[in-house]
Amino acid sequence: MTQPLATLTAGQTATIRGFSQDNSVTQRLLQLGIIEGERVDVVRRAPAGDPIEIRILGYSLSLRNTEAEIILVTLA
């Protein structure tokens, strides 16, 4: 089942399946290595829930929830 990355909790691992939008934010995410088929680990969330820290391609990246909402994933 595909769901937004923003719905995952710390410690969960997922595979990127695509994006719910195609805009400048999506293009920027692609440039950062967030591409279909890559595995992503949710490391932690800020106390208020935003941003979310993920690990992908061997590096850590913090995303706003608005960005994480458009990344579609399936749980690994």
N, C-alpha and C positions, 0 to 999 in steps of 0.2 A: 504494500500500500504506500503510495506516494504522499508525503506530507512536507510542510515547510520546515526548514532547518530550525527556525525560531521555536518550534514546539518541542525540541529535544532538550533533555536535561543533562547536567554535567555527568560525564562518564559514558554517555551513549556514543556509539559509532554508527555511521551511516554512509551510504554511497550516493553521490550526487547524480540525479537523474535529469536535471534540466532547470529551467527557470519559468516562472509564471508570467513574466513580462519580458519584453525586448526593448530596452531603452538605454540611456547613457550609463545608468547604474549597472545594468547587466553587462555592458561592455567593459566597465571598470573591473567588475568581479572576474570576468574572463581573463583580463590582463593580470590579475593577482593569482591566477592558477586555479580558480574555482571552475573546473570543467567537468563535463559529464563523464562518469565512470570513476572519478577519484574518490578515495575514502577520506572521510572527515571525522575527527574526534572532537566532541564537545568537551573542552577542558573545564571551563567554569563560566558562571554568570556573575555580573556585578551584583552587589546587595540589592539594588533596586530592580534587577533583572535586565538592565540595558547598560553596557553592551554585553555581548556574548563572545567568549574567547574560544577559538577553534584551533585545531592543529591539522594542517594539510601540507602535503609534499615536504614534510620535514621542518616546517616552520610554523610559528604561532601567528595568529591574525585575530584582531578584534573587529567585530562587525556590529553595527547598530541593528536593533531588532527589525527596523524597516528594511534593511538590506537582507537580513536572514529570512525574512518572510517570503521573499521572491525566489529563494533557492529551494528547489524541490529535491527531496531525498527519500531513500528507503532505508530502513534499519538494516544493519549488517547482521 
